Amino acid sequence: MGAGTAGCTCAIRAARKGLNVAIIERKEKKKIGDKVCGDLIGYDLITWIKDTLNLDYSKNKSINYIIDNVNTYSPNKKTVMKTKYKCAMINRHRFGQNLLKDTLKEGCKLYDATICVEPIINDNFVCGIKVRDAKTGKTSTLNSKIVVDASGAIPALRNKIKLNNSHIDTVIDESDESFSYREIRRLKKPLDDPKTAKIFMSGTYAHGGYYWYFPESKDIINIGIGIPRDKETYKLKDMLKTIMDNDSIFKDSTVISAGGGMLPTRRHLDSLVANGFMFVGDAASQINPVTGGGIALSMGAGLICADVASHAIKEDDVSESGLWKFNYLYGGRKDIKWKELNDYVNDGAPNAASDLLRIFAKNLNDKSLNFAFKNFLDVTMLAKVSYGQTHNPKLSQKMKIILKSLPRLPLLIKFTHLMSLMDKIKKLYMIYPKTPNAFPEWKKRLDIIYDEVYKI
Ligand SMILES: Cc1cc2nc3c(=O)[nH]c(=O)nc-3n(C[C@H](O)[C@H](O)[C@H](O)COP(=O)(O)OP(=O)(O)OC[C@H]3O[C@@H](n4cnc5c(N)ncnc54)[C@H](O)[C@@H]3O)c2cc1C
């Protein structure tokens, strides 16, 4: 379900593994891929697509523009973390259409303008879906060995999967979701630094979130804002207007496109599978909780999802147990003898660590953020922690940080505690249970880490 980046990648791989794949998509074929987005991906994704899927997305007009640097600003803009990092601004619609074309080339069958309504459940197994034709309203059913829900941030089936003894989450806390609004604008004057993407942390302007400037060319910019759902999301458009009113580069600029959307900015679902059923992409919260970037993660996860589905079908076991490998492979466990292992990105554990950082940062005011940026974060550390990695500076550097942080030592102590929790959660994913019956005990340990991060 869903012909987005997760669904198409999963379909391509599954078809190559010899499975019969049908894709159900509510949009009309020509609209697939057309999505409100910041349009920014790390160039590494283009390389991964080439290396892993053997598809060249550097040449099929998927990319509009190349960016060379990413700068992150403290709320008072006095500290700037400058990173050299090659990124691509994609043509979101064409990227999606190219993925779809590659999916259909593999022989997958597309049911476009078709809305998934509910699961078909027999003997405690999901064994198909009920769909409605968007044009005629006619309903019909489709049966399958496995249903994959890749229907995005508001999953079509999450709260409708009612199975006995299942471990999937059916409800997500609203405070773990974010809303984002972005505009693509044509500027009156060309940018001074058109090869630099800029990210601004700001409590004042973005209420525990951030706003961005991503150039799409010398005089076209993708500007957007993302804030937690429990803040004043209804004001997003006004907030973006205030930001633009305060920056002369937007004087007399004109809107090319505008829109918003929801992002499930939290760790991925604790279990991604049930009898005959799998979640992937935004539907599984497989997104970076700090940056909100989810295109690469959804594709990486789509690939693992397809491999697990194909192994399960070959072994004739599509039960929760048969599909359980998706949980521990996505989390990052590699102690399994599959030749496909090298293709996997394993975003789960670092993203869970990033989720702790998100919770911590969301509750810091601008003053504390300014202090942290100035005194104990540096480029390496910031780049690492936003992607869920911890950083252990050398003793001399540690001493410098402590001295500089003396005026706000409690903040540094909390941050150090956060780092240790981030390490702890990653280690926990390395012992993600290999069978469902060990899951409740593991989940208790996960909950303890979350209780601790909320305390600090
Ligand atoms: C404003 C905004 C800016 C963003 N910026 C970036 C960025 O710059 N870089 C980045 O990497 N990520 C960004 N993201 C996140 C990124 O877009 C998502 O993480 C990614 O698209 C997830 O892919 P997906 O395939 O899981 O879901 P989607 O791309 O949303 O695909 C889901 C598909 O399912 C279909 N569908 C939904 N319901 C049904 C149904 N009932 N029946 C049939 N089909 C259905 C939808 O039509 C859609 O085609 C942004 C998100 C937002 C909202």
The ligand as an SDF file (V2000), in Angstrom:
LIG
                    3D

 53 58  0  0  0  0  0  0  0  0999 V2000
    6.9000   19.4160    4.6310 C   0  0  0  0  0  0  0  0  0  0  0  0
    7.8080   18.2110    4.5870 C   0  0  0  0  0  0  0  0  0  0  0  0
    9.1300   18.3640    4.2270 C   0  0  0  0  0  0  0  0  0  0  0  0
    9.9820   17.2540    4.1610 C   0  0  0  0  0  0  0  0  0  0  0  0
   11.2550   17.4400    3.7230 N   0  0  0  0  0  0  0  0  0  0  0  0
   12.0730   16.3800    3.5750 C   0  0  0  0  0  0  0  0  0  0  0  0
   13.3830   16.5430    3.0310 C   0  0  0  0  0  0  0  0  0  0  0  0
   13.7980   17.6360    2.6660 O   0  0  0  0  0  0  0  0  0  0  0  0
   14.1710   15.4360    2.9150 N   0  0  0  0  0  0  0  0  0  0  0  0
   13.7460   14.1950    3.3150 C   0  0  0  0  0  0  0  0  0  0  0  0
   14.5150   13.2330    3.2050 O   0  0  0  0  0  0  0  0  0  0  0  0
   12.5100   14.0140    3.8250 N   0  0  0  0  0  0  0  0  0  0  0  0
   11.6520   15.0600    3.9410 C   0  0  0  0  0  0  0  0  0  0  0  0
   10.3780   14.8790    4.4270 N   0  0  0  0  0  0  0  0  0  0  0  0
    9.9550   13.5200    4.8400 C   0  0  0  0  0  0  0  0  0  0  0  0
    9.7090   12.6170    3.6310 C   0  0  0  0  0  0  0  0  0  0  0  0
    8.8770   13.2720    2.7090 O   0  0  0  0  0  0  0  0  0  0  0  0
    9.0760   11.2990    4.0870 C   0  0  0  0  0  0  0  0  0  0  0  0
    9.8000   10.7700    5.1720 O   0  0  0  0  0  0  0  0  0  0  0  0
    9.0680   10.2610    2.9540 C   0  0  0  0  0  0  0  0  0  0  0  0
    8.3730   10.7790    1.8420 O   0  0  0  0  0  0  0  0  0  0  0  0
    8.3970    8.9800    3.4200 C   0  0  0  0  0  0  0  0  0  0  0  0
    8.1220    8.1460    2.3250 O   0  0  0  0  0  0  0  0  0  0  0  0
    6.9450    7.0670    2.4010 P   0  0  0  0  0  0  0  0  0  0  0  0
    7.0330    6.2920    1.1430 O   0  0  0  0  0  0  0  0  0  0  0  0
    6.9640    6.3620    3.6860 O   0  0  0  0  0  0  0  0  0  0  0  0
    5.5940    7.9270    2.4220 O   0  0  0  0  0  0  0  0  0  0  0  0
    4.9730    8.8300    1.2760 P   0  0  0  0  0  0  0  0  0  0  0  0
    6.0030    9.3810    0.3780 O   0  0  0  0  0  0  0  0  0  0  0  0
    4.0580    9.7750    1.9650 O   0  0  0  0  0  0  0  0  0  0  0  0
    4.1090    7.8010    0.4090 O   0  0  0  0  0  0  0  0  0  0  0  0
    2.9150    7.2400    0.8870 C   0  0  0  0  0  0  0  0  0  0  0  0
    2.0180    6.9460   -0.2910 C   0  0  0  0  0  0  0  0  0  0  0  0
    0.8520    6.2350    0.1840 O   0  0  0  0  0  0  0  0  0  0  0  0
   -0.2960    6.7410   -0.4550 C   0  0  0  0  0  0  0  0  0  0  0  0
   -1.4630    6.4800    0.4010 N   0  0  0  0  0  0  0  0  0  0  0  0
   -1.7670    7.0570    1.5850 C   0  0  0  0  0  0  0  0  0  0  0  0
   -2.9150    6.5470    2.0750 N   0  0  0  0  0  0  0  0  0  0  0  0
   -3.3580    5.6410    1.1760 C   0  0  0  0  0  0  0  0  0  0  0  0
   -4.4910    4.7980    1.1300 C   0  0  0  0  0  0  0  0  0  0  0  0
   -5.4330    4.7780    2.0890 N   0  0  0  0  0  0  0  0  0  0  0  0
   -4.6310    3.9800    0.0650 N   0  0  0  0  0  0  0  0  0  0  0  0
   -3.7010    3.9830   -0.9400 C   0  0  0  0  0  0  0  0  0  0  0  0
   -2.6000    4.7700   -0.9290 N   0  0  0  0  0  0  0  0  0  0  0  0
   -2.4300    5.5830    0.1080 C   0  0  0  0  0  0  0  0  0  0  0  0
    0.0200    8.2390   -0.6020 C   0  0  0  0  0  0  0  0  0  0  0  0
   -0.7730    8.8190   -1.6170 O   0  0  0  0  0  0  0  0  0  0  0  0
    1.4960    8.2250   -0.9450 C   0  0  0  0  0  0  0  0  0  0  0  0
    1.7420    8.1700   -2.3240 O   0  0  0  0  0  0  0  0  0  0  0  0
    9.4980   15.9610    4.4990 C   0  0  0  0  0  0  0  0  0  0  0  0
    8.1490   15.8020    4.8690 C   0  0  0  0  0  0  0  0  0  0  0  0
    7.3120   16.9030    4.9130 C   0  0  0  0  0  0  0  0  0  0  0  0
    5.8780   16.6900    5.3000 C   0  0  0  0  0  0  0  0  0  0  0  0
  1  2  1  0
  2  3  1  0
  2 52  2  0
  3  4  2  0
  4  5  1  0
  4 50  1  0
  5  6  2  0
  6  7  1  0
  6 13  1  0
  7  8  2  0
  7  9  1  0
  9 10  1  0
 10 11  2  0
 10 12  1  0
 12 13  2  0
 13 14  1  0
 14 15  1  0
 14 50  1  0
 15 16  1  0
 16 17  1  0
 16 18  1  0
 18 19  1  0
 18 20  1  0
 20 21  1  0
 20 22  1  0
 22 23  1  0
 23 24  1  0
 24 25  2  0
 24 26  1  0
 24 27  1  0
 27 28  1  0
 28 29  2  0
 28 30  1  0
 28 31  1  0
 31 32  1  0
 32 33  1  0
 33 34  1  0
 33 48  1  0
 34 35  1  0
 35 36  1  0
 35 46  1  0
 36 37  1  0
 36 45  1  0
 37 38  2  0
 38 39  1  0
 39 40  1  0
 39 45  2  0
 40 41  1  0
 40 42  2  0
 42 43  1  0
 43 44  2  0
 44 45  1  0
 46 47  1  0
 46 48  1  0
 48 49  1  0
 50 51  2  0
 51 52  1  0
 52 53  1  0
M  END
$$$$
